Amino acid sequence: MTTQDEMRLLPWSGPGDKPCYLSTDGRSGYMSRLADNIEAVQLGTAAQLLEEASEALDNQDTSLDEMRCLVKELTGALRDILRVATSRGQLLAASEPREPTY
């Protein structure tokens, strides 16, 4: 959960591949729920690609072009999952109680 002065990193990028952030004080708003749903899809896609990669590595008949395509898809999925992990790490850090500074 983000506090009013915290920003949530969204699971998509903006123009120029710049990160997008959401300013919110809760996780029940439309944009927060949309981001949660997109993160779930991204995690599912990464799991499917991991399974495909394992099968392709075990298959001696996998062509170089097929492997290149798979690597390209895996790279995109890894980029998405890294963004999800970063966002969730920031959400955890924001929800931890902070020591008062004097």
C-alpha positions in Angstrom: 0.0 0.0 0.0 1.4 3.4 -0.9 1.1 6.4 1.3 0.0 9.8 -0.1 3.6 10.9 -0.6 4.7 7.6 -2.3 4.4 6.7 -5.9 3.7 3.2 -7.3 5.7 2.1 -10.3 3.3 0.8 -12.9 3.9 -2.4 -14.9 4.1 -0.5 -18.2 6.3 2.2 -19.6 5.4 5.5 -21.1 6.7 7.3 -24.2 10.4 6.8 -24.7 10.3 3.7 -22.4 10.1 6.0 -19.4 8.7 4.6 -16.2 5.1 5.4 -15.3 4.0 6.1 -11.7 0.7 6.3 -9.9 0.1 8.5 -7.0 -2.5 6.8 -4.7 -3.3 6.2 -1.1 -4.9 2.9 -1.6 -5.0 -0.3 -3.7 -8.7 -0.4 -4.4 -8.8 2.3 -7.1 -9.3 1.5 -10.7 -5.7 2.2 -11.8 -4.3 0.1 -8.9 -6.5 -2.8 -9.8 -5.6 -2.5 -13.4 -1.9 -2.5 -12.5 -2.4 -5.6 -10.3 -4.2 -7.4 -13.1 -1.5 -6.5 -15.7 1.2 -7.7 -13.3 -0.7 -11.0 -12.9 -0.8 -11.4 -16.7 2.9 -10.6 -17.0 3.8 -13.2 -14.3 1.7 -15.8 -16.1 3.3 -15.0 -19.4 6.8 -15.3 -17.9 5.9 -18.7 -16.4 4.7 -20.0 -19.8 7.8 -18.7 -21.5 10.0 -20.4 -18.9 8.2 -23.7 -19.6 8.7 -23.2 -23.4 12.3 -22.4 -22.9 12.9 -25.6 -20.9 11.2 -27.6 -23.6 13.2 -25.9 -26.4 16.5 -26.5 -24.6 15.6 -30.2 -24.3 14.6 -30.5 -27.9 17.5 -31.1 -30.2 15.4 -30.1 -33.2 14.8 -26.5 -32.1 16.1 -24.2 -34.8 18.3 -21.2 -34.3 15.4 -18.9 -35.5 13.0 -20.5 -33.0 15.6 -20.0 -30.2 16.2 -16.3 -31.3 12.4 -15.7 -31.2 12.2 -17.3 -27.7 15.1 -15.3 -26.4 13.4 -12.1 -27.6 10.2 -13.0 -25.9 12.1 -14.0 -22.7 13.9 -10.7 -22.7 10.6 -8.8 -22.8 9.2 -11.0 -20.1 12.3 -10.5 -17.9 12.0 -6.7 -18.4 8.3 -6.9 -17.3 9.1 -9.1 -14.3 12.0 -6.8 -13.2 9.6 -3.9 -13.2 7.0 -5.9 -11.2 9.7 -6.9 -8.7 10.9 -3.3 -8.4 7.3 -2.0 -7.9 6.5 -4.6 -5.3 9.7 -4.0 -3.4 8.9 -0.3 -3.3 5.4 -1.1 -2.1 6.8 -3.2 0.7 9.3 -0.6 1.7 6.6 2.1 1.8 4.4 -0.1 4.0 7.1 -0.8 6.6 6.9 1.3 9.7 9.5 4.0 9.7 11.7 5.1 12.6 11.1 8.8 13.5 14.0 11.0 12.7 14.9 13.7 15.2 
